[in-house]
Structures are given as C-alpha cells and as structure tokens.
C-alpha cells in the first residue's frame, strides 16, 4: 500500500510558523516545513517512524521533534490552527 507524500502548502505553513518554538540548540535544525510535513505524513499514513520517506529528513528528527513538541503542547496549537483555517 503506497501513500503519496504530504506537504504543507505555503498558506498552511505561514499560519503555523508563528506557533513554532524557536529554541534551537546544537546543530542547525532541519527545516520546520519539511519536518512537519513528514510528521503529518506518518500520522496520516500510519507508517512507522523508521519507514518515513527520506524526503522529509532524518527519521530520528521527525520522531524527536514530534515527541518534544507534544510535551510542549505545540501540536495542539498546530492542529487547532489548521482546523480553524479549514485545512
């Protein structure tokens, strides 16, 4: 079973960008739009984190960002913003 890749639109990302944490540490972080698109792809497709397509960046980054942002409540803000915008 194959799933097409999910990518946030410009409009969706512009709506989310102000909600994203800016506290970076260590190496420069992988592009937020790319990572968020990858996380949404995993959640929508039901695939395992290790099976996420490489186009979204390192799989460990997808998983770690999902977990860290979940602990901070960022995903609630993101999904609320997307739902309020109708997509």
N, C-alpha and C positions, 0 to 999 in steps of 0.2 A: 504494500500500500504506500503510495507516494503522496506527499503533500507539497504544494507549491510554497515557496518561501514567502514569509510575511515581511513587509517593510512599512514602517510608519510613513505617512505622507508628510509633506512639508508643513501642511496646516496642523496635523496632529502633533508633530514634534514641536512646532512653535508654541503650541498650547501647553505642552509638558515641560519644556526647557526651564521655566522659572521654578518648577517644583523639585528639580533635581538637586541633590546635595552637591556642594562644591568643595567639600573637604577631601582633597586628594593627598595621598601620601605615597612616598616611594616613586616607582616608575610612572611615567605619564600614562593616564588611563586610556583604555580602548574607547573609541568614540561612543558616546552615550546612545545615539540613534541606532547604531549598529547593534549594540548590546541589548537595548530594549526590544528591538525588532526580533532578535534571537530568542530572548526570554518569552516573548509573546508566541513565537513560533513553537517553542517547546510546550508551552501551556495549551495552545490550541490543538497541536497535533498529538499530544500525549506521548511523544517520544521521550526517551531517557536523555538526561543531560549529556551523557557521553556520545549520544547519537545526533546531537545538534549539528546541522551543516556548518562546515568550516567558514562559510562566508560571513558568519556572524561574529567571528573572533574566537579566541580560546574558550573552550567549553568550560574550563575551570573558572574563567572570568564570568561567564554567564551565570553559573551556579552561585559563585560567591557574591556577585552583585545582587542577585535575587534574594539571597538569604540576608545580607546586610541591610538592604533597603526594606525588606519585610520587617525586620526588627525595629527599624526607624519609622515605620508607617508610611513610607514613600509610595508603596504600591497602592494603598488605599487612595491616596491623593491622585495618583496617575489614572487609575481606573475610574474614579469619580469624574475627573476632568474629561476623559474620553467619552464617558457615558453622557455627561452633560452636553457635550458637543455633538452627540449623535454618531459617535464612531471613533 
